[in-house]
Amino acid sequence: MWADHDLPTYFERLGIPGIIDVHVHFMEPGILQKVWAYFDSAGPLLGREWPIWYRTSDAERVAVLRELGVKGFSALSYAHRPGIAPVMNDWNRGFAELYPDSLWSGTFFPEADAARYVPALIEDGVEVFKAHMQVGNFAADDPLLDPVWGELESAGVPLVLHAGSGPAPGEHTGPASVRRVLERWPDLRLIIAHLGMPEYVEFMDLAREFAQVRLDTTMTFVDFFSAAELLEIPVEPLIELQDKILFGSDFPNIPYPFAHQVEGLARLNLGDDWMRAVLWENPAALFPRLVR
C-alpha cells in the first residue's frame, strides 16, 4: 500500500503541481464528533470496524492535506434534518475565511427556508454545496428543493450529491429521482459522489446524457471493501468519461492512508493522461479560483 509521503514524488512524475480533492469533510466540531462516534460504533450501515485515519484538529488536518500535495479541497458538511443547515453554513463560512485553499462549501435540506438561505449563500460567493440523500432520507425531487435546483442551475454552482445506495440503500437513494431532477434542470452541475456506488452504470449513463453531470472517485477501487461489496465497477466508461471524473477521498473519515485512494486509481492502468485529468485538470477547470 502506498504511503502518504510517496504522493509528492508521484505528482512530480505526472507533471502536475498536486491534486484538487472535491470530497473532503470539515464540519462544525460538535457535529464532526457525532459523525466520528457513528463510525466508531460500526453501525448498521457499516457493519465493520472503521478506524478514522486522520482524527486530529482542523488545523492539523489542513496541514496534512498541504503536505500531501493537495492544492485545493472542499470542506463538505451535509444537513441531516431540518433547521441544521444554517448552523453548518455559518461555521463553513468561517472555515473558508481561515483557509483560502479550501472551497467555500455549503449545504441544504428540503425545507421551506432553503429557498432563502441557498440563494443568499450563492450571492455571497459559496463555491460548492453538498447534499446526502441517504443520511437526510429525502428524494432529489422533493418539491421543497425545486427553488434550490433552479438557483443552482442558474448560478452554475456545483453540488456534490451522495445519491447512490452505498454503503446501504435508503428509502430514496438511487438514480431515479436524480434523473427526474435533471430532466427539469438539465444544466445542473452535479458531482455524483462515490461514482454512484453501487449504481455505477446508471449514474455513468446520467453523466453521458447531461453535459454538466460529473462523478467523483471517493472510496472506489480501494482494498477496504471486498469485490462483492463494491460490485464490479465498469472501467471502460471511465475512459470514455475521462473529462467528467474528479478525484475525491472522503478525508478525514477514511480507514486507510489518503495515498491509497490515489494508488487505487493508478492500479487501473488507464494511463498518465487519465490520472492527470482526474487528479488535477478536471477539478481545476471546474474550480479555477484554486489555481489562479
N, C-alpha and C positions, 0 to 999 in steps of 0.2 A: 504494500500500500504506500502511495506517495506520502511524503511528509510535507507539512506546510512550507518548510524552508526550501523545498525544491521548486516552488512556483516561480519566483522571480527569474531564475535561470531559464525555465521553460518559456516564459513570456518573452524573454530576450531572444531566444532561439526562433520564436514565431515572428519576431519583428514588431511586436505590439508593446505599448507603454505599460500595459497592465490589463485589468479587466473591469467591466462595469457589471455589478450584480443587482439585478432588478428585483430580487426576492430576499430581502433582509428584513429582520424584525427588530425594531426598537419601540418600546412601549412605556407608558407610564409605569413606574416601578412597582406599584401595588398590583396592577393588572398583570405585569410580567411575572411576578412571583406566583400568582394564581395559575398562569399558564405552565410555569415550571412545575408547580405542585401536581398538576394534572399529568404531566409526563412522568413525574416521579412515581405516581400511583400505578403506572402501567394499566391505565383504564381500559374499559371495554372496547374502545375504538383502536387501542394499540395492541393489547394482548401480549405484551412483551416488556422486558426491561428497555428503557430508553434513556440512557445517560446523556445529560446535556453537556456537550463537549466544551462550551465556552460560557461558563456560569461566572461571569465577572461583572464589574461595573460598566456603565455606558462608556465612560472614557477609556477604560481598558479594552473594551471590545472594538471601539473605533480605532485604537492604536493597533490592535491585531489586524484588522482589515487593511490598514495602511501598510503594515509590514508585509502582508501577503501580496501586495501589489494591486489591491482593489482601489481604483482611482475614483469610483463613484458608486453609490449604493442607495437603495431605497431604505425607508425606515417605517415599515408597514405595521400598522395596527388594524384590527378588524373588530367592528362592533358586533356584539353577540346578543344584544337586547335593545329595546327602545330606550332612548334617553342617554345612552352611554357615549355615543359618537362625539358630541360636543366636548366632553371631558378629554377623550383621546385626542381630538383635533387640537385643542388648546395646548396640550402637552407636546404634540408633534410640531406645532408651530415654533415653540421654544427650542426644541431639539434642532430644527433646521437652521435656526439663527446661530446656534453654537457651532454647527458642523457644516460648513459650506460644501463639502464634498458629498453630503447626503442630499437626496431628493426630498423636497418638502412633500410629505406624504399625508393623505387624509383618508377618512373612512366615512361610511354612512350605513344606515339601516332603513328598511322600509317603514317609514313613519312620516306623518304629515309634515313635521318640521324639516325633513330632509330637503324639501322644495325651497327652504330658506337658506339653510346653512351650506348646502353644496354650492350654489351659485356665488354665495359670499366668499367661500374659500377660493373658488376659481378666480373671482375678481381680484382677490388679494395675491394670487400667484401660486397657489398649490400646484405641484408638478405631477403627482400621481395619486391615485386612490387605490384602496384595497377593500374588497368585499369577500365574504366567506359564506357561501350558500349552505354549507354543511353545518358549520358552527352556529350560524344565525337562524337556520331552519326556515329559509324562505326561498321562493322561486324567483328567478331573474325577472319574470314578467309580472311580479306583484304590482297591482295598479298604483300603489304608493310610490313606486320607483319611476313611473312614467316621466315626471318632470326632471328627475335626475338624469335619465338616459338622454333626454333632449338637450340638457345643459352640457353633458359630457361630449356628446357628438358635436354640438355647435362649437365648443371651445377646443376640441381636439385633445383633451387631457386624457392620458392613458389610465386604464384601470386593470390592476392585477386581480383576476377573478378566480377564486377556488370554486369550481363548478363540478369537477369530476367526483365520482363516487368513492374515491380512495381517501383515507385508508379503510373506510367503511361507508356504505351507502346511507344517505339521508333521505328524508321524505321527498325533497325537491332536487336532489343532485342529479347530474346527468346533462346531456346536451339539449334536451327538448325545449326547455324554457329559454335557454340562451339563444337557440335558433329563432324562436318566436320574437325575441327582442331584436335580433339582428335584422329580421325581415322588416321591422318597423324603423329601425335606426341603423342602416347598413354601414354607416361610416364610423361607428363606434370603434375606438382604439382599445380593443380588449386584448389583454395578455392572459391567456389561459394557463393557470398555474399547473405545474407538475405534468406538462404535456397532456393534461386532461385525464390523468390516471383514474381509473383503468380504461376509460372510454377513448383511448388514443385515436382510433380510426375515425370516430365520429367528430372529434374536435379538430383533427387534421383536415377533415372534409370542410369544416367551417372556415379554417384558415385558407383553404383553396378558394372557397366561394366568395369570401368577403375580404376586400382589399386591406382593411386595417386590423384584421384579427391576427394575433401572434401567439406564440406558445413559449413558456419558459421550461427550463430543463430540471427544475428543482426536484431533488431526491429521485431522479431516474438514473438507471444504469449504475447504481451503487450496490455494494455487496451486502448491505444491511437487510435488504429484502431478498427473499428467495425468488427464483424464476416463477414459481407457481403463484406467489403473492402479487408480483408485478404484472403477471400475464406477459405475453410476448409483445414487446414494443416494436412496431414495424419500423425498420431502419430506413428502407428505401425512400419513404416520403420525407424523411429528414433532409435528404439530399435535394429533392425537388423543392422543399420549403426552406432552403438554406437561409434566405433573406428574412425569414419570419421567426427564426428560432433565437431566443435570448437566454443568456446564462442566468440561472437562479440557483441559490444554495439552500435557503431556509436558515442561514446563520442567524442567531447562535443556537437555535433549537435542534441541532443535529447531533446524532450519536456516533460521530466519526470525525476525523480531521477534515477541515474545509477542502484541503487539496484532493481528497478522494472524489469529490464531485467532478473536478476538472479531469482527474485520472479516468473516471468512468466514461467521460465523453471522448477522451483521447483513445481509449481502448476500442472505440467503434471503428477506428482507422478510416475515417471519412476524409482525411487529408488536412493539410495545414490551412488551406484556404477556408475550409469549413470551420475549423477551430477559430481562426482569426475573425470570421464573420460573427460567430456565436458569442465569443468572449468579449469582443471589442467593437467591431464595425456596426453591427446591428443595433445594440443598445446606444452607441454613440450617436447614430443617426436619429434615434427616437428621442434622445435626451441630450441635444447638442450643448446645452449650458454646461454640462460636466466636462467638456473637452475644449472649451474656449480658452 
